[in-house]
Amino acid sequence: MSKAYKVTKHTVMFDKDHPKTVYSVQPVSYGLLTTEDVANQIAAESSATPGDVKNVLDRYAYYVKENLKKGYNIQLLGFGNLSIRFITSGTVKTEAEATAKLIVGLVPTFNPSFKLINKKRIYDLLPDKITLVKYNGTVSADNTVPEDSSSEVTNPGTSEGGGDDLGQ
């Protein structure tokens, strides 16, 4: 698996007379896959039709929302956990003042599942190895980026061992 990145230029103003130019890297996405796209991919590898798969995914999304509404946290197999987090207006000095009036909003929260191996988090959603490829502005029909600069990263603690710790 590969993940494309692009180099970005930033001007940092430590003081207004001496701006400093620095460079960083950011991930590049090849696009957005819809539920329909994923349903078609699953259907191509099963006896279910794309419509059948989409119906199951739609029902799954419905029941995830319904059970969050009922107060449950949801474990999404192989992905992580969904829950609801409060946005509050701040803190108060006494327990009696701590009421629902402090809650100004609700936000869904996702915590990816992981294993601890050698005191490092190994996230279930990430493959053991990812080849990082510099993005040059083009993507071929098979969603590959021409490799002009790449490095391979191995999640630490896996059977392959070593590498940069991108999973923490």
Secondary structure, 3 states (H helix, E strand, C coil): CEEEEEEEEEEEECCCCCEEEEEEEEECCCCCCCHHHHHHHHHHCCCCCHHHHHHHHHHHHHHHHHHHHCCCCEEECCCEEEEEEEEECCCCCCHHHCCHHHEEEEEEEEEECEEEECCEEEECCCCCEEEEEECCCCCCCCCCCCCCCEEEEECCCCCCCCCCCCCC
